[in-house]
Amino acid sequence: MPEYLVPLAVVMLALLLVPRKALNGPSMRPSHAVALLVALGAITLRYLYWRVTETLPGPESSTGETVFAWALFVIEMMVLFDTTILFSTLVRRRDNSPAADAGEARLRASDPAELPTVDVFIATYNEGLDVLEKTIIGALAIDWPADKLRVCVLDDGKRDWLREFCERKGADYFTRADNAHAKAGNINAAIARTDGDFFMVLDADFIPQRHFLYRAMGLFEDPKVGIVQAPHCFYNSDPMQSNLDMRHRMPDDQRLFFGSIMPGRDGWDTAFCCGSNSITRRTAIEAVGGGLPTGSITEDMLLTMVMLRKGYVTRYLNERLAIGLAPESLSAMYVQRARWARGAIQILFLREGPFGPGLTLHQRLMFLPLHWMIQPLMVIATLTVPAICLWTGWAPLPATRIVELVEFQIPVLLATLGTLRLIAPNAFFPLASTVHAAIQAPRILPTVVTTLIRPHGHAFKVTPKGRDAGGRAVDHVMIMLPAVLIFFTALGFATNASFNSRIVTSFEQLPILAFWACASVLVLLCVQVVAVSPDSPNRDERFRLLQKCRIGARPGKLVPARLDWLSLSEARIKALDMDEIGFNKRWLRLEIPGVGPVAARITNQRGDRLWVSFDLGEGARRDALIALLFTSGYENSPPAKSAFKVSLSMLGRILTQGSSALGGGDSGKADSPPPAWLQAQAAGE
């Protein structure tokens, strides 16, 4: 084997032999992770020595090439610094589920009169009933003594229809004189009007699971815990899953953060409040002034830093205790991520931020918003380097040979990506992460620059949700920008193919640029596919139940069946005996356990499978169905596939976009009403 291939072979062998079970999940062994990171550190230091001593521009380089190469070097060092913090975070993950088990057992064995009081705050501004209904019904269904639970809808939109809805359902409805300080001000106004021992914050689209409080409240037995935070989990597809038709192949883009990074931050006592799905101790909020800080639009992260200075920590319970809406369109995602980036950078300029007094060094480092500032630069630089070099003749690593890249750079790149895959196998997918970063970068970078120049004074934008976020859309910017870059890259190779027009004079550099350009073009093509959103089916999310039910198409005759999946308006049923149903190919009675009889229209049949649709209107049965589907722990996010399968599927979408496999029945309105006997039974007569 040639000597220059030895480091690459060693890295590949090490990645294959590392015991995966010891590196991920709640039972991760820190010693294994530390050993892996020490090895990664050694190969990275070797690479850095080579990078500094052999690849930086010398006196023979032109001014332009010198500036270009140094700029890339600075970006690379910033990425390396951020990556170091990331791996330091991941190596110390804390699992709070055992403590939650003990806490739940203790709370359920307690006298209900001794349990603390909890106020549930649902902050809303312009969300419609299609979003708010589920959250309000879910909050009212939380398993906690009724006299100890108060659900408060905080409406900065001041809408009469929402006040009337809250009155009918039994939730308190709050407004305030003005909308100062947006969500933080809304919550602060509610804190002043309530007196619960704790308060839970829910965004308008997040539905708590029934057992949320019993799982989380036990962690407050530790007096230094000021906040308990649960992850943001979603019951719908995010834009990338939806636009690539890959909901069943890869997780949403926030799994790395909530599944691996937040448990790691908790191990360092630097987990932070993420707004929704959090519970806060009232005495802790009183210790920091009686309300959320309002200096940043990411008041939740700032609250954690303020509390750290008072000796309170945020504990992270990595369990699916609430489910909500991922951004339902690319435009909604851009609004959300730009707000997060702006808020994180604003914190840098505040006394309560990471540079203010009262924090340790590791706390300061972990609250630096490096990710938001570095990633857009890194992605844009990586994708544009081939075109820049082909048209200028500059070299990103002057006088570097291919064998040196194979010996030094490729091993460290492979080792870094492989280590992250080993530590977070169900959350990190290299190609998917790169494409997601690429489609955000042109939108995030202007926000980063303008916030660094002028930190405050920007308008607060609420992420569009529900009907305001859906529909077919083409992101023309992210269609045209990759197309222009691909065109100039291809034209650059055509120009350099002729000796008469060649700009790149190094025979070593052209193969490097060719490989680099091919990888960039694949990412850019994936970005273009993601930039085209499919037609929204405008249907309710489906949950796989595999639950017994009863059906019948004749008065007084019901036979056993099974629900395969169920939504708020549709279901698929497996009939155990078709002959016993009294099948009339139009209507049947569906008995859903815990909900009651429903008049269901048959929309399709395939063998012993029946697709049905129904409309429960507003009432107790609809509320019961919402509680059944959205608060009972049913999972509709399938496990992720392997990184290879995910990448292969993404590349396949460049050629074709498959249709969803969830079809099976029209959703049109019935051409005739249900029989009178069925209407009477469904109405409870």
C-alpha positions in Angstrom: 0.0 0.0 0.0 1.4 3.4 -0.9 2.5 5.4 2.2 0.1 8.3 1.6 -2.9 5.9 1.8 -2.0 4.6 5.3 -3.8 7.4 7.3 -7.0 7.0 5.2 -6.9 3.2 5.7 -6.4 3.6 9.5 -9.3 6.0 9.8 -11.7 3.7 7.8 -10.6 0.6 9.8 -11.1 2.5 13.1 -14.6 3.7 12.1 -15.6 0.1 11.2 -14.3 -1.4 14.4 -15.6 1.1 17.0 -18.4 -0.5 19.1 -21.4 1.5 18.1 -23.7 0.5 21.0 -21.3 2.0 23.4 -21.3 5.4 21.7 -25.0 6.4 21.3 -28.2 6.2 23.2 -28.9 6.8 26.9 -26.3 4.2 27.9 -23.4 5.9 26.1 -20.1 5.1 27.8 -18.1 8.4 28.1 -14.9 6.4 28.1 -15.5 5.1 24.6 -16.5 8.5 23.4 -13.5 10.2 24.9 -11.1 7.6 23.4 -12.7 8.2 20.0 -12.4 11.9 20.3 -8.8 11.7 21.5 -8.0 9.8 18.3 -9.9 12.3 16.2 -8.0 15.1 18.0 -4.7 13.5 17.2 -5.4 13.2 13.4 -6.8 16.7 13.4 -3.6 18.1 15.0 -1.6 16.3 12.4 -3.7 17.9 9.7 -3.4 21.3 11.3 0.4 21.1 11.3 0.4 20.2 7.6 -2.2 22.9 6.8 -0.3 25.7 8.5 3.2 24.7 7.4 2.5 23.5 3.8 -0.6 25.0 2.3 -0.8 28.7 3.1 0.1 31.1 0.3 3.7 32.2 0.0 5.5 35.1 -1.7 4.9 33.5 -5.2 1.1 33.8 -4.8 -0.7 36.8 -6.2 -2.5 39.3 -3.9 -5.8 37.9 -5.0 -4.9 34.3 -4.3 -3.3 35.2 -1.0 -6.5 37.0 0.2 -8.6 34.1 -1.1 -6.6 31.3 0.5 -6.3 33.1 3.8 -10.1 33.8 3.9 -10.8 30.1 3.4 -8.2 29.2 6.1 -9.9 31.6 8.6 -13.4 30.1 7.8 -12.0 26.6 8.2 -10.4 27.4 11.6 -13.7 28.9 12.8 -15.5 25.7 11.7 -12.9 23.6 13.5 -13.4 25.6 16.7 -17.2 25.2 16.5 -16.8 21.5 15.8 -14.5 21.1 18.8 -17.2 22.7 21.0 -19.8 20.4 19.4 -17.9 17.2 20.2 -17.1 18.4 23.7 -20.8 18.8 24.2 -21.7 15.4 22.8 -19.3 13.5 25.0 -21.0 14.3 28.2 -24.7 13.5 27.6 -27.0 13.3 30.6 -30.1 11.0 30.6 -32.8 12.3 33.0 -35.3 9.5 32.3 -34.4 7.4 35.3 -34.9 10.5 37.6 -38.2 11.1 35.8 -39.3 7.5 36.5 -38.6 7.9 40.2 -40.3 11.3 40.2 -43.4 10.1 38.5 -43.7 7.1 40.9 -43.4 9.5 43.8 -45.9 12.0 42.5 -48.5 9.4 41.6 -48.2 8.0 45.1 -48.7 11.4 46.7 -51.9 12.9 48.0 -53.3 15.0 45.1 -53.9 17.9 47.5 -50.1 18.0 48.1 -49.2 18.4 44.4 -48.1 21.8 43.2 -50.3 24.1 41.1 -49.4 24.6 37.5 -50.4 27.3 35.1 -50.3 26.4 31.4 -49.6 29.4 29.1 -50.5 29.1 25.5 -49.1 32.1 23.7 -50.8 33.1 20.4 -50.9 36.0 18.1 -52.4 35.2 14.7 -52.8 31.4 14.6 -56.1 30.0 13.3 -58.4 27.6 15.1 -57.1 24.7 13.0 -53.8 25.2 15.0 -55.0 26.4 18.4 -57.9 23.9 18.8 -55.6 20.9 19.2 -53.3 22.7 21.7 -56.1 24.0 23.9 -57.9 20.6 24.0 -54.6 18.9 24.6 -53.7 21.2 27.5 -57.1 20.7 29.1 -56.6 16.9 28.9 -53.3 16.9 30.8 -53.2 14.3 33.6 -53.0 16.4 36.7 -55.6 17.2 39.5 -58.1 19.6 38.0 -57.9 22.0 40.9 -54.1 22.2 40.5 -54.2 23.0 36.8 -55.1 26.2 35.0 -55.0 26.6 31.3 -54.6 30.2 30.1 -54.7 31.3 26.4 -52.6 34.4 26.0 -54.0 36.1 22.9 -52.0 39.1 21.6 -54.4 39.0 18.6 -57.4 40.0 20.8 -59.9 37.9 18.9 -63.5 37.5 20.0 -63.9 34.1 18.4 -61.0 32.7 20.4 -62.4 34.2 23.7 -65.7 32.5 23.0 -64.0 29.2 22.1 -62.0 29.3 25.4 -65.2 29.9 27.3 -66.9 26.9 25.8 -64.0 24.6 26.5 -63.1 25.8 30.0 -59.8 27.6 29.4 -59.0 31.1 30.7 -58.5 33.8 28.1 -56.1 36.7 28.6 -55.3 39.8 26.6 -53.2 42.9 27.5 -53.3 46.6 26.7 -50.4 46.4 24.2 -48.1 43.9 22.5 -44.8 45.2 23.9 -41.9 42.7 23.7 -43.9 40.2 21.7 -44.0 36.7 23.2 -41.9 37.5 26.2 -44.1 40.4 27.1 -47.2 38.3 26.6 -45.9 35.6 29.0 -44.8 38.3 31.5 -48.2 39.8 31.6 -49.7 36.3 32.3 -47.1 35.6 35.1 -48.3 38.8 36.8 -52.0 37.6 36.7 -51.5 34.1 37.9 -50.0 32.5 41.1 -49.3 28.8 40.2 -46.2 27.3 41.8 -45.0 26.5 38.3 -45.9 27.5 34.8 -45.7 25.6 31.5 -45.2 27.4 28.3 -46.7 26.1 25.0 -46.4 27.6 21.6 -49.8 27.8 19.8 -49.0 24.7 17.8 -47.6 22.4 20.5 -49.9 19.8 22.0 -48.8 18.3 25.4 -49.0 14.6 26.1 -51.3 13.6 28.9 -48.4 12.5 31.2 -46.2 15.5 30.6 -46.5 16.9 34.1 -46.1 13.6 35.9 -42.9 12.9 33.8 -41.3 16.3 34.2 -42.3 17.7 37.6 -40.3 15.2 39.6 -37.1 16.7 38.3 -37.9 19.8 40.3 -37.1 17.9 43.5 -33.6 19.2 43.0 -33.9 22.8 44.3 -31.3 24.1 41.8 -33.5 23.2 38.8 -35.3 26.3 37.6 -36.6 25.0 34.3 -37.4 21.6 32.8 -37.3 21.5 29.0 -38.7 18.8 26.7 -37.8 18.4 23.1 -39.7 19.8 20.1 -41.1 16.8 18.3 -43.4 17.1 15.3 -46.4 15.3 13.9 -46.0 16.6 10.4 -43.2 16.7 7.7 -40.8 19.5 7.7 -40.2 21.2 4.3 -37.2 19.0 3.3 -39.0 15.8 4.2 -42.1 16.9 2.4 -40.4 18.3 -0.7 -38.2 15.2 -1.1 -41.0 12.8 -0.1 -38.8 11.3 2.5 -40.8 11.5 5.7 -40.3 7.7 6.1 -36.6 7.7 5.4 -35.0 10.5 7.4 -35.8 12.4 10.6 -36.7 16.1 10.8 -33.8 18.5 10.7 -33.9 19.3 14.4 -33.2 15.7 15.7 -29.5 16.3 16.0 -30.1 19.3 18.3 -32.8 17.8 20.4 -31.7 14.2 20.3 -27.9 14.6 20.9 -26.8 18.2 21.5 -29.3 19.1 24.2 -28.6 16.0 26.3 -24.9 16.9 25.9 -25.5 20.5 27.0 -27.4 19.2 30.0 -24.4 17.2 31.0 -22.5 20.5 31.2 -25.4 22.3 32.9 -25.9 24.5 29.9 -29.1 23.1 28.4 -31.4 26.0 27.7 -35.0 26.8 27.7 -36.4 26.5 24.1 -39.7 28.4 24.9 -42.4 25.9 24.1 -42.6 22.6 26.1 -40.9 24.1 29.1 -41.9 24.2 32.8 -40.5 27.0 35.0 -40.4 27.3 38.8 -42.1 30.5 39.9 -39.7 31.1 42.7 -36.8 30.9 40.2 -38.5 33.5 37.9 -39.1 35.7 40.9 -35.4 35.5 41.7 -34.5 36.9 38.3 -36.9 39.8 38.4 -40.4 38.3 38.1 -40.4 37.8 34.3 -38.7 36.7 31.2 -35.9 39.1 30.0 -36.9 41.1 26.9 -33.5 42.2 25.5 -33.5 39.5 22.8 -36.2 38.0 20.6 -34.9 34.6 21.8 -36.0 35.3 25.4 -35.9 31.6 26.3 -32.2 31.2 25.8 -31.5 34.5 27.6 -33.7 33.4 30.5 -31.5 30.3 31.0 -28.4 32.5 31.2 -30.0 34.9 33.6 -31.0 31.9 35.8 -27.5 30.4 35.7 -26.2 33.5 37.3 -28.6 33.0 40.2 -27.7 29.3 40.6 -30.6 27.7 38.7 -30.1 25.3 35.9 -32.2 24.0 33.0 -32.7 20.3 33.0 -33.5 18.5 29.7 -35.9 15.5 29.6 -35.3 13.9 26.3 -38.8 12.3 25.9 -41.6 13.0 23.4 -43.8 14.9 25.8 -45.4 17.3 23.3 -45.8 17.3 19.6 -46.2 20.3 17.3 -46.0 21.6 13.8 -42.7 21.8 12.0 -42.5 24.7 9.6 -45.0 23.8 6.9 -43.3 25.6 4.0 -39.8 26.9 3.1 -40.9 30.5 3.6 -42.1 29.6 7.1 -38.8 27.9 7.8 -36.8 30.9 6.6 -38.8 33.2 9.0 -38.3 30.8 11.9 -34.5 30.3 11.4 -33.8 34.0 10.7 -35.5 34.9 14.0 -33.5 32.3 15.9 -30.3 33.5 14.3 -31.1 37.2 15.0 -32.0 36.4 18.6 -28.9 34.4 19.3 -26.7 37.1 17.9 -28.5 39.9 19.8 -27.6 38.1 23.1 -23.9 38.8 22.3 -24.5 42.5 22.9 -26.3 42.2 26.2 -24.9 42.2 29.7 -26.9 39.1 30.4 -25.3 37.4 27.4 -22.2 35.1 27.2 -19.7 38.0 27.6 -21.4 39.4 30.7 -20.2 38.7 34.3 -21.1 35.6 36.3 -20.5 32.7 33.9 -17.8 30.1 33.7 -15.6 29.7 30.6 -17.4 26.6 29.4 -20.8 28.3 29.8 -19.6 31.3 27.8 -18.3 29.1 25.0 -21.5 27.0 24.8 -23.7 30.1 24.5 -21.7 31.6 21.7 -23.9 31.7 18.5 -21.0 30.4 16.4 -23.2 28.0 14.4 -25.4 30.8 13.1 -22.4 33.0 12.1 -20.1 30.3 10.7 -22.4 27.8 8.9 -23.7 30.2 6.2 -20.2 31.4 5.4 -18.8 27.8 5.3 -21.6 26.5 3.1 -21.4 29.3 0.6 -17.6 29.2 0.4 -17.6 25.5 -0.1 -20.1 25.6 -3.0 -18.5 28.5 -4.8 -14.8 27.6 -4.5 -14.7 25.5 -7.8 -16.2 28.3 -9.9 -14.0 31.0 -8.3 -10.9 28.9 -8.9 -11.8 28.0 -12.5 -12.3 31.7 -13.4 -9.4 33.2 -11.5 -6.7 30.5 -11.5 -6.4 30.9 -7.7 -5.8 27.8 -5.6 -7.6 27.3 -2.2 -4.5 25.4 -1.0 -1.6 26.7 -3.1 1.0 24.2 -4.4 -0.8 21.2 -2.9 -0.7 17.9 -4.6 -3.5 15.3 -4.8 -1.6 12.7 -2.8 -1.2 15.3 0.1 -5.0 15.8 0.2 -5.4 12.0 0.3 -2.9 11.8 3.1 -3.9 14.7 5.3 -7.3 16.4 4.4 -9.5 13.5 3.4 -8.7 11.4 6.5 -9.6 14.2 8.9 -12.8 15.0 7.0 -13.8 11.3 6.9 -12.9 10.9 10.6 -15.0 14.0 11.6 -18.1 12.9 9.7 -17.7 9.3 10.8 -17.3 10.2 14.4 -20.5 12.4 14.4 -22.4 9.5 12.6 -21.2 7.1 15.3 -22.2 9.4 18.2 -25.5 10.5 16.6 -26.5 7.7 14.2 -30.2 8.5 14.2 -29.9 12.3 13.8 -26.9 13.1 11.6 -27.0 12.4 7.8 -24.1 14.2 6.0 -25.8 14.8 2.7 -29.1 15.8 4.2 -27.4 18.2 6.7 -25.4 19.8 3.9 -28.4 20.3 1.6 -30.4 21.7 4.5 -27.6 24.1 5.4 -27.2 25.1 1.7 -30.9 26.0 1.2 -30.8 28.2 4.4 -27.5 29.9 3.9 -28.5 32.7 1.4 -31.4 33.6 3.7 -29.6 33.4 7.0 -26.4 35.3 6.0 -28.1 38.7 5.4 -29.8 38.4 8.8 -26.5 37.6 10.5 -24.7 40.5 8.9 -27.5 43.1 9.6 -27.8 41.9 13.2 -24.1 42.2 13.8 -24.2 45.7 12.4 -27.5 46.7 14.1 -28.4 44.2 16.9 -31.8 45.7 17.8 -34.7 47.5 16.3 -35.8 44.7 13.9 -39.5 43.7 13.6 -40.5 40.5 15.3 -41.9 38.0 12.8 -44.1 35.1 13.9 -43.6 31.8 12.1 -46.6 31.2 9.8 -48.6 28.1 10.9 -51.5 26.1 9.7 -53.4 27.5 6.7 -51.2 30.5 6.6 -48.1 28.4 5.8 -49.4 25.8 3.3 -49.9 25.6 -0.4 -47.7 24.9 -3.5 -44.7 27.2 -3.8 -41.5 27.4 -5.7 -38.6 29.1 -4.1 -37.4 30.8 -7.3 -34.3 32.2 -5.6 -33.1 28.8 -4.6 -33.8 27.5 -8.1 -31.9 30.3 -9.9 -28.9 30.7 -7.6 -27.8 27.0 -7.9 -28.6 27.1 -11.6 -26.3 30.1 -12.1 -23.5 28.6 -10.0 -23.8 25.2 -11.9 -23.7 27.1 -15.2 -20.6 29.1 -14.4 -18.8 26.0 -12.9 -19.5 24.0 -16.1 -18.5 26.9 -18.3 -15.3 27.3 -16.3 -14.4 23.6 -17.0 -15.1 24.2 -20.7 -12.9 27.2 -20.7 -10.1 25.4 -19.0 -10.4 22.4 -21.3 -8.6 24.3 -24.1 -5.0 25.3 -24.0 -5.8 28.6 -25.7 -8.3 29.7 -23.0 -7.0 27.9 -19.9 -6.9 29.9 -16.7 -5.9 27.2 -14.3 -2.3 26.3 -15.1 -1.7 23.6 -12.5 -2.3 20.1 -13.7 -2.7 19.0 -10.0 -5.4 21.5 -9.4 -7.8 20.6 -12.2 -8.6 17.1 -10.9 -9.1 18.4 -7.4 -11.5 21.1 -8.7 -13.3 18.5 -10.8 -14.0 16.3 -7.7 -14.9 19.3 -5.6 -17.3 20.6 -8.3 -19.0 17.2 -8.8 -19.8 17.1 -5.0 -21.0 20.7 -5.1 -23.2 20.2 -8.1 -24.9 17.2 -6.5 -25.7 19.3 -3.4 -27.0 22.2 -5.6 -29.2 19.9 -7.6 -30.7 18.5 -4.3 -31.3 22.1 -3.2 -33.2 22.8 -6.4 -35.4 19.7 -5.8 -36.1 20.8 -2.2 -36.9 24.3 -3.5 -40.0 23.0 -5.2 -42.9 22.2 -2.8 -45.5 19.7 -3.8 -49.2 20.4 -3.8 -50.5 20.3 -0.2 -53.1 17.5 0.2 -54.8 19.7 2.9 -55.5 16.7 5.0 -55.2 15.9 8.7 -52.1 14.1 9.9 -52.5 10.3 10.2 -51.5 8.3 13.2 -50.9 4.5 13.0 -53.0 2.9 15.8 -53.5 -0.8 15.1 -56.4 -0.6 17.5 -59.6 -2.6 17.8 -62.8 -0.9 16.7 -66.3 -1.9 15.6 -68.1 -1.2 12.3 -71.5 -1.9 10.8 -73.7 -0.9 7.9 -77.0 -2.1 9.3 -79.0 -0.8 12.3 -78.1 -2.6 15.5 -75.4 -4.7 13.8 -71.7 -4.1 14.7 -68.8 -6.4 14.0 -65.1 -6.3 15.2 -62.5 -4.6 13.0 -59.2 -2.9 13.4 -58.0 0.7 12.8 -54.8 0.8 10.8 -54.5 4.5 11.0 -56.7 7.4 12.0 -56.9 11.2 11.6 -59.4 13.8 12.6 -61.3 13.2 9.3 -60.2 9.9 7.8 -59.4 6.3 8.8 -58.3 3.1 7.2 -60.0 0.0 8.6 -59.2 -3.7 8.3 -62.4 -5.6 8.2 -62.2 -9.0 9.9 -65.3 -10.3 8.2 -66.6 -8.4 5.2 -69.8 -10.5 4.9 -71.0 -9.6 8.4 -70.7 -5.8 7.9 -73.8 -5.4 5.7 -71.7 -3.6 3.3 -73.6 -1.0 1.2 -70.6 0.7 -0.5 -71.6 4.1 0.9 -72.0 4.5 4.6 -71.1 2.7 7.8 -71.1 3.2 11.5 -67.6 3.4 13.0 -67.2 2.9 16.8 -63.9 4.4 17.9 -62.9 3.4 21.5 -63.0 6.4 23.8 -64.7 8.6 21.1 -68.0 6.9 20.3 -70.1 6.3 17.1 -69.2 8.1 13.9 -71.0 8.3 10.6 -68.3 7.4 8.1 -68.5 7.5 4.4 -66.7 4.8 2.5 -64.3 6.3 -0.1 -62.4 3.3 -1.2 -62.0 -0.5 -0.7 -59.1 -2.8 -1.5 -59.7 -6.3 -0.4 -60.4 -6.3 3.4 -59.2 -2.7 3.7 -61.8 0.2 3.9 -60.9 3.9 3.6 -63.5 6.1 5.2 -63.9 9.9 5.8 -66.1 11.7 8.4 -66.8 15.1 9.8 -67.3 15.4 13.5 -67.9 19.1 13.6 -67.3 20.9 16.9 -68.2 19.0 20.0 -67.4 16.5 22.7 -66.6 13.7 20.1 -64.2 15.8 18.2 -62.5 16.9 21.5 -62.2 13.2 22.5 -60.7 12.3 19.1 -58.1 15.1 19.4 -57.2 14.0 22.8 -56.9 10.4 21.7 -54.7 11.1 18.7 -52.5 13.9 19.9 -52.1 13.4 23.6 -51.9 9.6 24.0 -48.3 9.1 22.8 -49.1 7.7 19.3 -46.0 8.1 17.1 -46.3 9.0 13.4 -42.6 9.7 12.8 -41.0 6.4 11.6 -37.4 5.5 12.5 -34.6 6.8 10.3 -32.9 4.7 7.7 -29.1 4.3 7.2 -27.1 7.3 6.0 -26.3 5.5 2.7 -30.0 4.8 2.0 -30.9 8.4 2.9 -28.2 9.8 0.6 -29.2 7.4 -2.2 -32.8 8.4 -1.9 -32.0 12.1 -2.0 -29.9 11.7 -5.2 -32.7 9.7 -6.7 -35.0 12.6 -6.2 -32.9 14.6 -8.6 -34.3 12.5 -11.4 -37.8 11.9 -10.1 -40.0 13.0 -7.3 -42.2 10.0 -6.1 -45.7 10.4 -5.0 -46.7 9.8 -1.4 -47.4 6.2 -0.3 -50.0 7.4 2.1 -52.8 7.6 -0.5 -55.8 5.3 -0.7 -59.1 7.0 -1.1 -60.7 10.2 -2.3 -61.6 12.9 0.2 -64.6 14.4 -1.7 -67.8 15.2 0.0 -70.5 12.5 0.1 -73.0 12.8 -2.8 -75.8 11.7 -0.4 -76.3 12.0 3.3 -75.9 9.1 5.7 -79.1 7.0 6.4 -81.4 8.3 9.1 -80.7 5.5 11.5 -76.9 6.2 11.2 -77.4 10.0 11.7 -79.4 9.2 14.9 -76.9 6.8 16.3 -73.9 9.1 15.5 -75.8 12.0 17.2 -76.2 9.8 20.3 -80.0 9.3 20.0 
